Amino acid sequence: MTALISSARRAFHQRLVDDSTLSLSADGVASNADGSQKTSKAIALSIASGIGAQVMPKKLDGQRTGHLFEQAVQEFLGATFPGLGTIRPGNWRIENVGGSRAEYQIARYEPYTHLDDLATAIEQNPTLASVLGNSYEISPDVLVLREPEPDEAINRDALVVDSDTARHAVIRSANQERAIVHAIASCKWTLRSDRAQNARSEALNMIRNRKGRTPHIVVVTAEPTPSRLASLALGTGDVDTVYHFALPELTKAVKASGNDEAESMLGILVNGKRLRDISDLPLDLAV
């Protein structure tokens, strides 16, 4: 009998192969490799070959690849996280909103509903933008949302709430009906310096602009190079943890590359609890 998360991980990798997100060029360069870096190419090729990537005449463009990667992450979380009801009960919804950023999706949910009013005020008075900059802008890729609970559910085992108290708690649907942001996953197929910085900036905006508990803030990536993973994973205070789409495969590939520096850096990231496998993500979100 195959465990739920193990099965979903295999399906996640197969999805990346089937839609050509993860592919190989005719000369053996994986689609997530930096073609100008020997180590990147060697590590990425090992991972892609192990997962079963196929040779494609032309790899997908960056925007298409990013969108498909977001969808694959959403499907993986949708297949796993709601199944953890024994340790994290709730009415959950996993959304990929990366393709509809212009609609300012995050403002539809708690604890960020006030950002909709702020965006409207800036539209009416553009000079506010010069004061606030982009500190209020949050463009998520994948959201893990929890629906508020009716009092009947809260009071299922005992009378916990009534009409006299707890009148502002967002978990009660009697108080408000908007879903609550439990987690945000930023999906980065590869990591260059600008992408790592964008992920950090978005995480800080999530923290600064909330009116309530900080959601889980994670990054999922297929970047093969430990030094580039370190550019985002090292340090604390913004992103909770970075999750690799194939960490055991990455570890094996880095060891086989014979690059001592890369192997040492990967060890620091993993042993320092800054880099984990995507299979760890659903359980970490249950904390």
C-alpha positions as CSV (number, residue, x, y, z in Angstrom):
1,M,0.0,0.0,0.0
2,T,1.5,3.3,-1.1
3,A,1.3,6.3,1.2
4,L,-0.7,9.3,0.1
5,I,2.2,11.7,0.0
6,S,4.5,9.3,-1.8
7,S,1.9,8.7,-4.4
8,A,1.2,12.4,-4.8
9,R,5.0,13.1,-5.1
10,R,5.3,10.6,-8.0
11,A,2.2,12.1,-9.7
12,F,3.7,15.6,-9.2
13,H,6.9,14.6,-11.0
14,Q,5.0,12.8,-13.7
15,R,2.9,15.9,-14.3
16,L,6.1,17.9,-14.8
17,V,7.4,15.4,-17.3
18,D,4.0,14.9,-19.2
19,D,3.5,18.6,-19.8
20,S,7.2,19.1,-20.7
21,T,7.9,21.5,-17.8
22,L,10.9,19.2,-17.0
23,S,12.5,18.1,-20.3
24,L,15.8,17.5,-21.9
25,S,17.3,19.2,-25.0
26,A,18.9,17.2,-27.8
27,D,22.3,17.7,-26.3
28,G,21.3,16.6,-22.8
29,V,20.6,19.9,-21.0
30,A,17.6,19.8,-18.6
31,S,15.1,22.6,-18.8
32,N,15.8,23.8,-15.2
33,A,19.6,24.0,-15.8
34,D,21.7,27.0,-16.4
35,G,23.3,26.1,-19.8
36,S,26.3,28.2,-19.0
37,Q,27.2,26.4,-15.8
38,K,28.8,23.0,-15.9
39,T,27.7,22.0,-12.3
40,S,24.2,23.2,-12.9
41,K,23.9,21.1,-16.1
42,A,25.3,18.0,-14.5
43,I,23.1,18.1,-11.4
44,A,19.9,19.0,-13.4
45,L,20.6,16.2,-15.9
46,S,21.0,13.6,-13.2
47,I,17.7,14.7,-11.6
48,A,15.7,14.9,-14.8
49,S,17.0,11.6,-16.1
50,G,16.1,9.9,-12.8
51,I,12.5,11.3,-12.9
52,G,12.1,10.3,-16.5
53,A,12.3,13.5,-18.5
54,Q,12.1,13.2,-22.2
55,V,14.0,14.9,-25.0
56,M,12.0,17.8,-26.5
57,P,12.9,19.7,-29.7
58,K,12.4,23.0,-27.9
59,K,11.9,23.8,-24.2
60,L,8.9,25.8,-23.1
61,D,9.3,29.6,-22.6
62,G,9.8,30.9,-19.1
63,Q,6.3,32.2,-18.6
64,R,4.7,29.0,-19.7
65,T,7.0,26.9,-17.6
66,G,6.4,29.0,-14.5
67,H,2.6,28.7,-14.9
68,L,2.7,25.0,-15.3
69,F,5.0,24.6,-12.3
70,E,2.5,26.6,-10.2
71,Q,-0.3,24.3,-11.3
72,A,1.7,21.2,-10.5
73,V,2.4,22.6,-7.0
74,Q,-1.2,23.5,-6.5
75,E,-2.3,20.0,-7.5
76,F,0.2,18.4,-5.2
77,L,-1.0,20.4,-2.2
78,G,-4.6,19.8,-3.2
79,A,-4.0,16.0,-3.2
80,T,-2.2,16.0,0.1
81,F,-2.9,18.7,2.6
82,P,-6.7,18.3,2.9
83,G,-6.0,14.6,3.7
84,L,-4.3,15.6,7.0
85,G,-7.6,16.1,8.8
86,T,-6.4,13.9,11.7
87,I,-3.8,16.5,12.7
88,R,-5.1,19.6,10.9
89,P,-8.9,19.6,10.6
90,G,-10.6,22.3,8.6
91,N,-12.4,23.1,5.4
92,W,-9.5,23.8,3.0
93,R,-9.1,25.2,-0.5
94,I,-6.0,25.3,-2.6
95,E,-5.9,28.0,-5.2
96,N,-3.4,28.9,-8.0
97,V,-3.9,32.6,-8.4
98,G,-0.7,33.4,-10.3
99,G,-2.5,33.8,-13.6
100,S,-4.9,36.5,-12.2
101,R,-2.6,38.8,-10.3
102,A,-4.2,41.9,-11.8
103,E,-7.3,41.1,-9.8
104,Y,-5.4,41.6,-6.6
105,Q,-6.5,38.2,-5.2
106,I,-4.9,38.4,-1.8
107,A,-7.3,41.3,-0.7
108,R,-10.2,38.9,-1.0
109,Y,-9.1,37.0,2.1
110,E,-8.3,37.5,5.7
111,P,-6.1,39.0,7.1
112,Y,-5.5,41.1,4.0
113,T,-9.0,42.5,3.1
114,H,-8.0,46.0,4.0
115,L,-5.5,46.0,1.1
116,D,-8.5,46.3,-1.3
117,D,-9.4,49.7,0.3
118,L,-5.8,50.8,0.1
119,A,-5.5,49.9,-3.6
120,T,-8.7,51.8,-4.3
121,A,-7.4,54.9,-2.5
122,I,-4.2,54.8,-4.5
123,E,-6.1,54.6,-7.7
124,Q,-8.0,57.7,-6.7
125,N,-4.9,59.5,-5.5
126,P,-1.9,58.3,-7.4
127,T,0.5,60.4,-5.3
128,L,0.0,57.9,-2.5
129,A,1.9,55.4,-4.6
130,S,5.1,57.5,-4.3
131,V,4.8,57.5,-0.5
132,L,3.9,53.8,-0.1
133,G,6.0,52.4,-3.0
134,N,5.2,48.7,-3.6
135,S,5.2,47.7,0.1
136,Y,1.5,46.9,-0.1
137,E,1.7,44.8,-3.3
138,I,1.4,41.0,-2.8
139,S,1.2,38.7,-5.9
140,P,0.9,35.1,-4.6
141,D,1.3,32.0,-6.7
142,V,-0.5,29.4,-4.7
143,L,-2.7,30.0,-1.7
144,V,-3.8,27.6,1.0
145,L,-7.1,28.9,2.3
146,R,-9.3,27.9,5.2
147,E,-13.0,28.6,5.2
148,P,-14.4,30.0,8.5
149,E,-16.3,27.6,10.6
150,P,-20.0,27.8,11.6
151,D,-20.8,27.9,15.2
152,E,-22.4,24.4,15.0
153,A,-19.0,23.0,14.1
154,I,-17.2,24.9,16.8
155,N,-19.8,23.8,19.4
156,R,-19.9,20.2,18.2
157,D,-18.4,18.7,21.3
158,A,-19.2,21.4,23.8
159,L,-20.7,24.9,24.0
160,V,-17.7,27.0,23.2
161,V,-19.1,30.2,21.7
162,D,-22.4,32.0,21.8
163,S,-23.8,35.3,20.6
164,D,-22.3,37.4,23.4
165,T,-18.5,36.9,23.0
166,A,-15.8,36.3,20.4
167,R,-17.6,38.6,18.0
168,H,-14.4,39.5,16.1
169,A,-12.7,36.2,15.6
170,V,-12.3,35.6,11.9
171,I,-12.6,31.8,12.2
172,R,-16.3,32.2,13.0
173,S,-18.5,32.4,9.9
174,A,-21.0,34.2,12.1
175,N,-18.6,37.1,12.2
176,Q,-17.3,37.1,8.6
177,E,-17.5,34.8,5.6
178,R,-14.2,35.4,3.8
179,A,-11.6,32.6,3.6
180,I,-8.5,32.9,5.7
181,V,-5.0,32.7,4.2
182,H,-3.3,29.8,6.0
183,A,-0.2,29.7,3.7
184,I,1.3,31.2,0.6
185,A,3.6,29.2,-1.7
186,S,5.8,31.2,-4.1
187,C,6.8,28.9,-7.0
188,K,10.1,29.5,-8.7
189,W,11.1,27.0,-11.4
190,T,14.7,28.3,-11.1
191,L,16.4,30.8,-9.0
192,R,18.4,33.8,-10.3
193,S,19.3,36.7,-8.1
194,D,16.2,38.7,-9.0
195,R,13.8,35.8,-8.4
196,A,15.3,35.2,-5.0
197,Q,15.0,38.8,-4.1
198,N,11.4,38.9,-5.4
199,A,10.5,36.0,-3.1
200,R,12.0,37.7,-0.1
201,S,10.3,41.0,-0.8
202,E,6.9,39.4,-1.2
203,A,7.4,37.5,2.0
204,L,8.2,40.7,3.9
205,N,5.2,42.4,2.4
206,M,3.0,39.5,3.6
207,I,4.4,39.9,7.1
208,R,4.1,43.7,7.2
209,N,0.7,44.1,5.7
210,R,-1.2,41.4,7.7
211,K,-3.9,42.3,10.2
212,G,-3.8,39.0,12.0
213,R,-1.6,35.9,12.3
214,T,1.2,35.6,9.8
215,P,0.5,32.8,7.3
216,H,3.0,30.1,6.4
217,I,5.3,31.6,3.8
218,V,7.2,29.1,1.7
219,V,9.0,28.8,-1.6
220,V,8.9,25.8,-3.9
221,T,11.7,25.5,-6.5
222,A,13.3,23.2,-9.0
223,E,16.7,25.1,-8.9
224,P,19.5,22.5,-9.2
225,T,22.5,24.6,-7.9
226,P,23.1,24.7,-4.2
227,S,24.7,28.1,-4.3
228,R,21.6,29.6,-5.8
229,L,19.4,27.7,-3.4
230,A,21.5,29.3,-0.6
231,S,20.8,32.8,-2.0
232,L,17.2,32.3,-0.8
233,A,17.3,29.6,1.8
234,L,20.1,30.9,4.1
235,G,18.9,33.3,6.8
236,T,15.6,33.7,8.6
237,G,13.0,36.4,9.1
238,D,11.2,36.3,5.8
239,V,10.6,32.9,4.1
240,D,9.7,30.0,6.5
241,T,11.5,27.3,4.5
242,V,12.5,26.6,0.9
243,Y,11.2,23.3,-0.6
244,H,12.9,21.5,-3.4
245,F,10.9,19.6,-6.0
246,A,13.2,16.6,-5.7
247,L,15.5,16.9,-2.7
248,P,16.7,13.2,-2.4
249,E,17.4,13.2,-6.2
250,L,19.2,16.5,-5.8
251,T,21.3,15.2,-2.9
252,K,22.3,12.1,-5.0
253,A,23.1,14.2,-8.0
254,V,25.3,16.7,-6.1
255,K,27.2,13.9,-4.4
256,A,27.8,12.3,-7.8
257,S,29.0,15.6,-9.3
258,G,32.2,15.5,-7.2
259,N,31.8,19.2,-6.4
260,D,32.8,19.4,-2.7
261,E,31.7,23.0,-2.4
262,A,28.3,22.2,-3.7
263,E,28.0,19.2,-1.5
264,S,29.0,21.2,1.6
265,M,26.6,24.0,0.9
266,L,23.7,21.5,0.3
267,G,24.5,19.9,3.6
268,I,24.4,23.3,5.4
269,L,21.0,24.0,3.9
270,V,19.5,20.7,4.8
271,N,21.1,20.2,8.2
272,G,20.3,23.8,9.0
273,K,16.6,23.2,8.4
274,R,16.4,25.7,5.6
275,L,15.8,23.3,2.7
276,R,13.4,20.4,2.6
277,D,11.7,18.2,0.0
278,I,8.3,19.0,-1.3
279,S,7.0,15.9,0.4
280,D,7.6,17.6,3.7
281,L,5.5,20.6,2.8
282,P,2.0,19.3,3.5
283,L,3.0,18.1,7.0
284,D,4.9,21.3,7.7
285,L,1.7,23.3,6.8
286,A,-0.2,21.2,9.4
287,V,1.8,22.7,12.2
